Amino acid sequence: MSAKECIDAIAANVEQTVIGKPEQVMLTIAAMLAGGHVLFEDIPGVGKTTLVRSLANALQLPFRRIQFTPDLLPSDIIGVTIYDEIQHDFSFRQGPVFTTVLLADEINRATPRAQAALLEAMAERKVTVDGTTYGLSPDFFVLATQNPTDYEGTYPLPEAQIDRFLFRLSLGYPNEQAERQLLAGADPAAHIEDVAPVIDAADLHHLKELAVAVHVSDGLIDYAWHLIDATRQDPRIRLGISPRGGMALINAAKAYALCMGREYCIPDDIQTVIGPTFHHRLILNQGSVGDDPIPGIIADILQATPVPTV
């Protein structure tokens, strides 16, 4: 299969259990190909966990799940050193972070100390325990879900960890047709285990290499820089996009272009991924009003920035 056919097959398998969310599914696949992590923030019961588990099944890769709770300890995530009475020596028992696809379910229900245990793993794909560093899979991919921060029993993620997520996505309520199917008795989530694997680790590595090789013209680099700089000049924004956030935008656009079957980026790619890439990285001034003014601010920046014609 070509790269586009392979990606479409992954998306089709996931959409068997996640009805009516093709854009979110494709963006999740793009994040994986860009080597990033994804944070799903939404109200409970809209299919966040179903999407993550279905994607893991569509990938012939090791998968683990951590249910984050207030009593979770860092050792429950990364592992612990224990004394082996038979060998008369200390040995390291790996935690669930030693996998390829990790579902961090309701990540903001754990304390900041437990949340921070994932920071090194997400940033550097390794963990350090008792002075010893252990490498993780080069394709280590975190798909985290969190409830809105104003829900009871949640702890806000620190900025340093939020920045490690390439995308922040929201599924939202299903459309009318999809919800009518659910009300009529259809339960796609019951068939998660029936989602057939499409690719293995070698295939994923090849797709990620193709994403890196996607061409971005000088004109699009200029376009991206003007968008990034606009976040730093906007009076509504206290902290704009960092250089790392700018690199994330380009990497995400390249992966999304590959998902669309192209070997080059166009302005539409940047415009599609800018919202999921920028939303969680922007810190607003206290004077900004509205339930969530960031999408409107990003739309204003896009409208005010000239689009390259070549």
N, C-alpha and C positions, 0 to 999 in steps of 0.2 A: 504494500500500500504506500501511496505517497504520504507526505507529512500531513497534508490537508485531509486526506481520507482517514488517516489514523486518528487525528484530532477529532474529526466529526464522529468517528465511531465511539470514541470515549464519551463525547457529549451525548450521543444518542443513548448509550447505555445508562448514563446517569439520569437522563430525562425520563427514563422509564419509571423512576420513583419520585422524581421532583418535577411535578407538572407545572407548566406555564412559566418557567424561569430560565429560558435559554440564555439570556444575556448574563445572568449571574453565574450560570454553569460555565460559559465560555470564558468569562473573566477569571474564574477560579483556575481553569486549566492554563490560561495565559500566565497567571502568577506562578504556577508550578514550573512552567517552562522557563520563566525568567529567574528561577532560583529563589523566589521570595516566599513569604508566609502570608496567610490570609486571616483576618479577624472578621467574623460575622457578628454584627451587633443588631439585635432585634428582640422583639417581645417573644416570650416562650410560645411554642406551638405552631410556628410557621414553617418548619422543615429544615432548620439549620443543621441539626445533627444528621438528618436523613441524607442531605446533600453530601456531607462530609463522608459518611460511611459508604454511600454509593460510589463516590469517586475512588475511595480506597479499594473497593472491590473491583472497579474497572481497571485498576493498576495491579499488575501481578507483583506486588511489593509488600514487604513486611508492614504490618499495621498494628498499632496499639492505641488504646484509649485511656485517658485519665479523667476521672470525674472529680473536678475541683470542688472541695468543700472547706469550710472554715478550719477544720482540724487537720488539713493536709500539711505534711512536713516536706521540706526540701528533699530529704532522703527518700521519701515516697515517690519522688519524681526521677531523681538522677541515680539513686542507689545508695548503698551503705557498705562500709568496710566491717567485716565480722571476723571473729576468731574461729578458725577451723581446728577443732579439737583433734581431728585425725592427723592432719598435716602439721599441727602445732605451729601454725603461722596464720597471719591475717590474709584474708582474701576479699576481693571486691565483688559484691553481688549487684549486678546491673539492674537499674530501674527501668521503667517503661519508656524512658526517653531514648533508649537504645533500640531504635527502629528506623524505618524510612518515612512512613506517613504516621504522624501523631495527631490524634484528636484531643485537644485540650478543651473539654466540655465545661461550659460555664466558668471560664477562667477567672472572672472577677468575683467569684464567691470564695476564693481562697485569700488568705492574708497576703500582704505585700511581700513578706519573706518567702512564701511559697512561690508567688508569681516570679520573683527575681531568680529563682532556681532555673528558670527556662532562658534567662537572658543570654548567658554565655553560649548555650546550645544553639539558640536562634541566630546569634550574631556570628559565631565562629565555628559552629558545627563540632563542638567539643565540650567536654565538661571536666572540671577539676575537683577531685575528692581527696582530702587528706594530702594535698601537695602533689598528687599524681594526676596527670592529664590523660584522658581517654578520648579517642576520636570517635565521631559519629559517622553515619553514612554520608557521603558527599551529596546525596540527593535528599537529605533530611528536610522534611516539609511539614510545617505546623499549620494545622487548620484549627483555629480556636473559635469558640462561640462565647458570647457574653450577653447578659441581659442589660437593658438600659441602666445607666449608673444611678438613676433615681429610684430604682427598685430596692426594696428592703433586703438587707443582708448582702450587699455588694461592696466591693472595695475598688476604687478607681485604679486603673492601670497607670503606673508611672510613665512619664513622657519618654524616658529612655527605652522602655519596653514597647510602647506603642509604635515608636519609630522603627522598630525591627520588623513590623508587619508591612509588606509591600502594599497590600490593599486592605481597606475597610469596606466591607460590603453589607448590604441590608437586603433581605429577601422581601419583606413586606407581606401584606395579605395576598392570597392568590386571586387571580382574576375570576370573573363570574363563572366561566365555563369550568375551570379547574375546581372551584369550590362546589359547584353543583355535582361534579363527579364524586367528590368526597362525601357530600351529604347523601348521595344516592347509595353509598355503601362501598365505593371503591377505596381501597387502602393500599396505595402504592408502597408505603413504607414497609408493609408486610413482605414485600418481595425483594428486600435489599440483598439478601443472600443469593438471589437468583441473578444478580447483575454479573455478567460474564467478564472476565479479565480481557483486556484488549492488548496491552503492552507489558513488557517486562523491563527490568532495570537497564538492559542494553539499549532497548528502543527509546526509553526516556532520555538516556544520556545522549543519544543521537539527535533527538528532537531539541534538546537544550543547546546542543552545538549549532544546529540550524538557526535557532532563535538568536544566538550571539552573532551569527554571520549576517543577519538581516541588515540591509544598507539603510543608513540615515543620512540624507543629504545635508550639505552645509546650511541650506535655507531652512530646513527643519530644526537644525541645532540652534540657529538664530531664533526661530519661532519659540522653541522651548525655553531658551534663555530669557526672552522677553516676558513670557508667562511667569517664570520663576521670579524674575526681578519685580514684576508687578505685585507679587504677594508681599515683597519687602517694602514697597512704597505705599501700599494701600493704608490709609489712616485707620481703617477698621481692624487691621491685623497688627498684633503686638509682636509676634515672631513669625516671619515668613518661612519659605521653604529653604532648607539647608542644602549645601552641595550634595550631600548624600541623598536627600529627597529628590534633587534634580536628576541624579543618576538613576534613581528608581523610576522616574517618569520615562526616561529614554529606554531603559531595559524593558519596562512594561509595554511600551509602545511597540518595540521590536517583537516581543513575544506575541502580542495581539495581532500584529501584521502577519506573522506566520500562521496563526489560527485562522486568519482570513484567506490564506493561500497565497500570500505574496512574499517575495524576497526583498522587499523594500518598504519603507514607511511612507505614509501619506499623512496630511494634517488630521484626517478623521481618526487615525489611530491615537494620536496625542489627545485629541478632544474626547475620545471615548474613555481613556484610562486616567485622565487628569483628576476627575472627581474622586474615584476610589484611592488614588495615590496621594492626593493633597488633603483630603478631608480631615484625616486624623492627625496630620502634621501641623496644621495651622492653629495658632493660639491667638485668640481674638482679644481686643481691648474690652474692658468691662462695659464700655458704652454701647457695644453692639447689642441689638435687640432682636427678638424673635425666638421661637422655639429652637430652631437650628438655622442660623443665618448663613452658614458656610456655603451650602449649595448656591445660594443667590450671589454670594461674593465671587465664587468661582465663575459663575455664569457672566457676571459683569466683567471680570477680567478677560474671559474668552471673547466677549463681544467687543471690548476696547482694544484688543491686540490684533493687528493686521495679519491675515492668513497668507502665507507664501503662495504664489500662483504657479510656481515651477516645482 
